[in-house]
């Protein structure tokens, strides 16, 4: 039976799999097993991730989540920008009680389920310094704040709140974060060009 496409991202597509599950498939044919292992380890630590059923080749079968993303909730006004920034800070701090960093933790990767927020899209996760992960999240918000999108003012407020709620400053990691972000092959030319200014905005707000 042909699976129904229900979502698509920069590097993967998501299909309905039945029985309360979805199938996330890497378009480049990469191996989903490392992502599945990280998610299972995080779940064992009590961190909110989708339950993994199995990983095989580029396919990751996992729990289907219900609820809007934090981005959608912020855009519609269900969640204030201040609350969004504070929630991101809390999720980052909780994550960094484990050995892992996400490196792409932004409002679009947080699903507000009836049981609470759940973080998705762990393909870029690895072990590393918490400060780099926090700087990456700040950088993603800063890029949104400088964009022409209608939610740019809200992203600026969420960024300010994030920076004030994090327990340690992100400025020592901004240069590393901007360099890492620039290596993303999925960025458009305009997105890549905005990275330096986004980094400068973080430094200004944090100072």
C-alpha positions in Angstrom: 0.0 0.0 0.0 1.3 3.4 -0.9 1.9 5.6 2.1 0.4 9.1 2.3 2.9 12.0 2.5 1.9 14.1 5.5 4.9 16.4 5.9 8.2 17.4 4.3 11.3 19.1 5.6 14.7 20.2 4.2 16.1 16.7 4.2 13.3 14.2 4.9 9.7 13.3 4.1 7.2 12.0 6.6 4.5 9.5 5.7 1.4 8.1 7.5 2.3 4.6 8.7 -0.9 3.6 10.6 -1.3 2.4 14.2 -0.4 5.8 15.6 3.0 5.9 13.8 4.8 7.8 11.1 7.6 6.9 8.8 10.3 9.6 8.4 12.5 8.9 5.3 15.8 10.7 4.5 15.8 11.8 0.9 19.5 11.4 0.6 19.3 7.7 1.5 21.3 8.1 4.7 21.2 5.7 7.6 18.5 6.5 10.2 19.9 4.1 12.9 22.2 6.7 14.6 19.3 9.1 15.0 17.2 6.2 16.4 19.9 5.3 18.9 20.2 8.9 20.2 16.4 9.2 20.6 16.2 5.9 22.5 19.0 7.1 24.8 17.3 10.4 25.4 14.0 8.7 26.1 15.8 6.5 28.7 17.0 9.8 30.3 13.3 11.0 30.5 13.8 13.6 27.7 10.7 14.2 25.6 11.2 12.6 22.2 8.9 10.5 19.9 9.0 6.8 20.7 11.0 4.9 18.2 9.7 1.6 16.7 12.5 0.8 14.4 15.1 2.2 12.0 16.1 0.5 8.7 18.2 2.2 6.1 16.8 5.8 5.5 13.5 5.0 7.2 12.7 5.8 10.8 9.4 4.4 12.1 8.2 6.3 15.2 5.3 7.6 17.2 2.9 10.0 15.5 2.6 13.2 17.6 -0.6 15.3 17.8 -0.6 19.0 18.3 0.9 22.2 16.7 4.5 23.0 16.6 5.7 25.8 18.9 6.2 27.9 15.8 2.6 27.5 14.7 1.4 28.2 18.2 3.5 31.4 18.4 2.4 32.6 15.0 -1.3 32.1 15.8 -0.9 33.7 19.3 -1.7 30.6 21.2 1.7 30.9 22.8 3.4 34.3 23.4 6.9 34.9 22.1 8.1 35.3 25.7 6.7 31.8 26.6 8.2 30.3 23.4 11.7 31.7 24.3 11.4 30.4 27.9 10.3 27.0 26.7 13.2 26.7 24.3 15.6 27.6 27.1 14.0 25.0 29.4 14.3 22.3 26.7 17.9 23.1 26.1 18.8 23.1 29.8 17.1 19.7 30.2 18.7 18.3 27.2 22.2 19.3 28.4 21.8 17.2 31.5 22.5 14.4 29.0 25.6 14.0 26.8 23.8 15.2 23.7 23.2 18.4 21.8 20.6 18.9 19.2 22.1 21.7 17.0 18.7 22.5 15.4 16.4 23.1 18.3 14.0 25.8 17.2 10.3 26.4 17.5 9.5 24.3 14.4 11.1 21.3 15.9 9.0 21.4 19.1 5.5 19.8 19.0 3.1 20.8 21.7 1.3 17.5 22.4 -1.4 17.1 25.0 1.2 15.4 27.2 3.7 18.3 26.9 6.3 19.6 24.5 8.2 16.9 22.4 11.4 17.6 20.5 11.7 16.2 17.0 14.3 16.0 14.2 17.5 14.6 15.8 19.5 13.9 12.7 22.1 16.7 13.5 22.4 15.6 17.1 25.8 14.7 18.5 27.8 15.0 21.7 29.4 18.4 22.3 29.4 21.5 24.4 26.1 22.8 25.7 27.1 26.4 24.8 27.3 25.6 21.1 23.8 24.1 21.1 22.4 27.1 22.9 24.2 29.5 20.5 22.7 27.5 17.5 19.2 27.9 18.8 19.8 31.6 19.4 21.2 31.9 15.9 18.1 30.3 14.3 15.9 32.7 16.2 18.1 35.6 15.3 17.8 34.7 11.6 14.1 34.7 11.9 14.1 38.0 13.7 16.0 39.6 10.8 13.9 38.0 8.1 11.0 39.7 6.3 8.6 37.2 7.7 5.6 38.6 9.6 6.7 36.7 12.7 10.1 38.5 12.8 9.2 40.8 15.8 8.0 37.8 17.8 11.2 35.9 17.0 13.2 38.9 18.3 11.2 38.8 21.5 11.6 35.1 21.8 15.4 35.4 21.3 15.7 38.1 24.0 13.8 35.9 26.4 15.9 32.8 25.5 19.1 34.7 26.2 17.9 35.9 29.5 16.7 32.4 30.6 19.8 30.4 29.7 22.1 29.8 32.7 25.3 30.6 30.8 26.1 33.2 28.1 26.1 32.0 24.5 28.5 34.7 23.2 31.7 32.6 23.5 30.1 30.1 21.0 28.5 32.5 18.5 31.5 32.4 16.1 31.5 28.6 16.2 27.7 28.5 15.7 27.8 30.8 12.7 30.6 28.8 11.1 28.7 25.5 11.6 25.4 27.0 10.4 27.2 28.2 7.2 28.1 24.6 6.3 24.4 23.6 6.0 23.9 22.5 2.4 20.2 23.1 2.5 20.4 26.9 3.1 19.3 29.3 0.4 21.6 32.1 -0.7 19.6 34.6 1.2 19.6 32.5 4.4 23.4 32.0 4.2 23.9 35.7 3.7 21.9 36.6 6.8 24.1 34.5 9.2 26.7 37.1 10.1 24.1 39.7 11.0 22.2 37.2 13.0 25.4 36.4 15.0 25.9 40.2 15.5 22.4 40.5 16.8 23.0 37.8 19.4 26.1 39.6 20.7 24.3 42.9 20.8 21.4 41.5 22.8 23.5 39.4 25.1 25.8 42.4 25.8 
